[in-house]
Amino acid sequence: MKSILTAAAIIGLGLVATGCTATTPAAPSPSAPATSAASTPAPTMSESAAPDIVDTAVAAGDFTTLAQALTAAGLVETLKGEGPFTVFAPTDEAFAKLPDGALDGLLKDKEALTGVLTYHVVPGEVMAAQVAGMDGQKVTTVQGGTFTVNVKDGKVSLTDGAGNTVNVVKTDITASNGVIHVIDGVLLPSK
């Protein structure tokens, strides 16, 4: 049932992401003097043209494994969707901490990989100040599971469904469709 709901959410977000519209410049009025292309102001970039979560993570350079996993799971377009999303993004070093063969196994099992990746995503935009005020609270992820927020001496850590704790090491990396918080481990949902 969870995989059906996840697939429905992915398809729905994909449809939202592809519903872009283009604007056409208005034709000059007959009474307006003709202008050359050189004097026509360049179109301005809209807010939606700002980097999304995926492009922001890729540009950072520390998330090549995450980008590879998102591609393998078919989640790139979802995280390029409208959002907003909050992503607790494991670095390449975080993925390297997984037991030998675990990442390769996940990359070969699309359903399990999708579950792990969507476990790192929270609907809505949750900034660091909000997370810091959630000590002891359980947070529900897009995957459907929960993790617990722990705050001690101003430092935030997350305890996943498998009982592992990871640290939030960088916060509030904003994107056009949400925010990224960097973590030093991979969150795993309970089995």
C-alpha positions as a Python dict, from the first residue, in 0.01 Angstrom:
ca = {
    (1, 'M'): (0, 0, 0),
    (2, 'K'): (285, 242, 86),
    (3, 'S'): (444, 185, -255),
    (4, 'I'): (113, 264, -426),
    (5, 'L'): (78, 587, -227),
    (6, 'T'): (440, 677, -297),
    (7, 'A'): (391, 611, -669),
    (8, 'A'): (72, 819, -671),
    (9, 'A'): (252, 1106, -497),
    (10, 'I'): (543, 1085, -740),
    (11, 'I'): (312, 1081, -1043),
    (12, 'G'): (106, 1369, -901),
    (13, 'L'): (413, 1579, -831),
    (14, 'G'): (550, 1493, -1175),
    (15, 'L'): (230, 1617, -1334),
    (16, 'V'): (251, 1939, -1135),
    (17, 'A'): (614, 1980, -1237),
    (18, 'T'): (530, 1948, -1607),
    (19, 'G'): (246, 2199, -1597),
    (20, 'C'): (469, 2496, -1681),
    (21, 'T'): (343, 2777, -1901),
    (22, 'A'): (535, 3013, -2120),
    (23, 'T'): (458, 3378, -2165),
    (24, 'T'): (452, 3539, -2504),
    (25, 'P'): (552, 3902, -2534),
    (26, 'A'): (270, 4128, -2645),
    (27, 'A'): (278, 4245, -3002),
    (28, 'P'): (354, 4615, -3039),
    (29, 'S'): (49, 4831, -3082),
    (30, 'P'): (4, 4985, -3427),
    (31, 'S'): (54, 5334, -3283),
    (32, 'A'): (372, 5246, -3095),
    (33, 'P'): (700, 5320, -3266),
    (34, 'A'): (898, 5020, -3383),
    (35, 'T'): (1197, 4930, -3168),
    (36, 'S'): (1499, 4725, -3250),
    (37, 'A'): (1567, 4398, -3075),
    (38, 'A'): (1872, 4552, -2912),
    (39, 'S'): (1663, 4812, -2729),
    (40, 'T'): (1403, 4562, -2609),
    (41, 'P'): (1460, 4478, -2243),
    (42, 'A'): (1563, 4119, -2176),
    (43, 'P'): (1302, 3904, -2007),
    (44, 'T'): (1349, 3877, -1634),
    (45, 'M'): (1389, 3541, -1465),
    (46, 'S'): (1089, 3436, -1264),
    (47, 'E'): (1122, 3287, -917),
    (48, 'S'): (1057, 2941, -1063),
    (49, 'A'): (1376, 2977, -1269),
    (50, 'A'): (1585, 2980, -948),
    (51, 'P'): (1763, 2651, -874),
    (52, 'D'): (1539, 2380, -729),
    (53, 'I'): (1638, 2133, -457),
    (54, 'V'): (1804, 1889, -699),
    (55, 'D'): (2002, 2155, -887),
    (56, 'T'): (2105, 2322, -560),
    (57, 'A'): (2232, 1991, -419),
    (58, 'V'): (2418, 1901, -739),
    (59, 'A'): (2582, 2245, -752),
    (60, 'A'): (2707, 2201, -394),
    (61, 'G'): (2926, 1910, -508),
    (62, 'D'): (2891, 1696, -194),
    (63, 'F'): (2583, 1504, -304),
    (64, 'T'): (2684, 1297, -608),
    (65, 'T'): (2575, 972, -442),
    (66, 'L'): (2240, 1127, -349),
    (67, 'A'): (2192, 1251, -706),
    (68, 'Q'): (2279, 903, -840),
    (69, 'A'): (2029, 744, -600),
    (70, 'L'): (1755, 994, -689),
    (71, 'T'): (1808, 914, -1057),
    (72, 'A'): (1801, 537, -994),
    (73, 'A'): (1477, 574, -794),
    (74, 'G'): (1314, 801, -1053),
    (75, 'L'): (1270, 1081, -798),
    (76, 'V'): (1459, 1365, -971),
    (77, 'E'): (1149, 1515, -1134),
    (78, 'T'): (955, 1482, -809),
    (79, 'L'): (1211, 1691, -619),
    (80, 'K'): (1216, 1938, -905),
    (81, 'G'): (839, 1975, -853),
    (82, 'E'): (652, 2261, -697),
    (83, 'G'): (701, 2162, -333),
    (84, 'P'): (777, 2299, -91),
    (85, 'F'): (992, 2020, 47),
    (86, 'T'): (1240, 1994, 330),
    (87, 'V'): (1520, 1752, 247),
    (88, 'F'): (1759, 1613, 507),
    (89, 'A'): (2036, 1541, 257),
    (90, 'P'): (2313, 1289, 331),
    (91, 'T'): (2653, 1383, 189),
    (92, 'D'): (2873, 1145, -11),
    (93, 'E'): (3064, 1078, 315),
    (94, 'A'): (2736, 988, 486),
    (95, 'F'): (2657, 728, 219),
    (96, 'A'): (3013, 593, 252),
    (97, 'K'): (2936, 510, 618),
    (98, 'L'): (2675, 252, 515),
    (99, 'P'): (2785, -110, 562),
    (100, 'D'): (2969, -267, 267),
    (101, 'G'): (2728, -356, -11),
    (102, 'A'): (2430, -170, 140),
    (103, 'L'): (2430, 113, -116),
    (104, 'D'): (2475, -128, -408),
    (105, 'G'): (2187, -335, -273),
    (106, 'L'): (1964, -28, -249),
    (107, 'L'): (2055, 87, -600),
    (108, 'K'): (1939, -253, -730),
    (109, 'D'): (1609, -244, -534),
    (110, 'K'): (1410, 54, -661),
    (111, 'E'): (1126, 11, -409),
    (112, 'A'): (1361, -2, -108),
    (113, 'L'): (1570, 285, -248),
    (114, 'T'): (1258, 498, -298),
    (115, 'G'): (1155, 424, 61),
    (116, 'V'): (1492, 530, 201),
    (117, 'L'): (1512, 846, -9),
    (118, 'T'): (1155, 963, 62),
    (119, 'Y'): (1228, 901, 432),
    (120, 'H'): (1467, 1198, 405),
    (121, 'V'): (1193, 1431, 276),
    (122, 'V'): (940, 1619, 487),
    (123, 'P'): (646, 1798, 323),
    (124, 'G'): (653, 2176, 356),
    (125, 'E'): (941, 2410, 426),
    (126, 'V'): (1083, 2358, 775),
    (127, 'M'): (1364, 2599, 855),
    (128, 'A'): (1639, 2528, 1110),
    (129, 'A'): (1485, 2752, 1378),
    (130, 'Q'): (1167, 2545, 1358),
    (131, 'V'): (1358, 2216, 1373),
    (132, 'A'): (1553, 2338, 1677),
    (133, 'G'): (1222, 2395, 1855),
    (134, 'M'): (1108, 2036, 1797),
    (135, 'D'): (1320, 1858, 2059),
    (136, 'G'): (1176, 1514, 2131),
    (137, 'Q'): (912, 1539, 1859),
    (138, 'K'): (850, 1281, 1590),
    (139, 'V'): (846, 1412, 1233),
    (140, 'T'): (643, 1235, 966),
    (141, 'T'): (823, 1193, 634),
    (142, 'V'): (693, 1164, 278),
    (143, 'Q'): (773, 791, 305),
    (144, 'G'): (518, 768, 587),
    (145, 'G'): (757, 678, 866),
    (146, 'T'): (882, 905, 1141),
    (147, 'F'): (1214, 1012, 1288),
    (148, 'T'): (1275, 1192, 1617),
    (149, 'V'): (1438, 1533, 1651),
    (150, 'N'): (1691, 1570, 1935),
    (151, 'V'): (1835, 1906, 2041),
    (152, 'K'): (2122, 1929, 2288),
    (153, 'D'): (2343, 2233, 2348),
    (154, 'G'): (2203, 2393, 2033),
    (155, 'K'): (2300, 2098, 1813),
    (156, 'V'): (2034, 1900, 1628),
    (157, 'S'): (2041, 1527, 1562),
    (158, 'L'): (1780, 1292, 1420),
    (159, 'T'): (1707, 937, 1533),
    (160, 'D'): (1562, 718, 1261),
    (161, 'G'): (1323, 426, 1274),
    (162, 'A'): (1611, 180, 1296),
    (163, 'G'): (1752, 356, 1607),
    (164, 'N'): (2048, 523, 1432),
    (165, 'T'): (2130, 886, 1511),
    (166, 'V'): (2267, 1132, 1254),
    (167, 'N'): (2373, 1492, 1303),
    (168, 'V'): (2249, 1797, 1118),
    (169, 'V'): (2573, 1966, 1008),
    (170, 'K'): (2451, 2249, 783),
    (171, 'T'): (2111, 2415, 763),
    (172, 'D'): (1883, 2641, 565),
    (173, 'I'): (2020, 2590, 215),
    (174, 'T'): (1727, 2744, 31),
    (175, 'A'): (1602, 2646, -311),
    (176, 'S'): (1309, 2760, -524),
    (177, 'N'): (1094, 2471, -399),
    (178, 'G'): (1210, 2422, -41),
    (179, 'V'): (1508, 2390, 187),
    (180, 'I'): (1796, 2147, 239),
    (181, 'H'): (1953, 2054, 573),
    (182, 'V'): (2276, 1852, 543),
    (183, 'I'): (2318, 1540, 759),
    (184, 'D'): (2624, 1325, 828),
    (185, 'G'): (2452, 986, 800),
    (186, 'V'): (2177, 807, 610),
    (187, 'L'): (1838, 783, 779),
    (188, 'L'): (1681, 438, 764),
    (189, 'P'): (1311, 372, 816),
    (190, 'S'): (1207, 91, 1048),
    (191, 'K'): (1158, -235, 863),
}
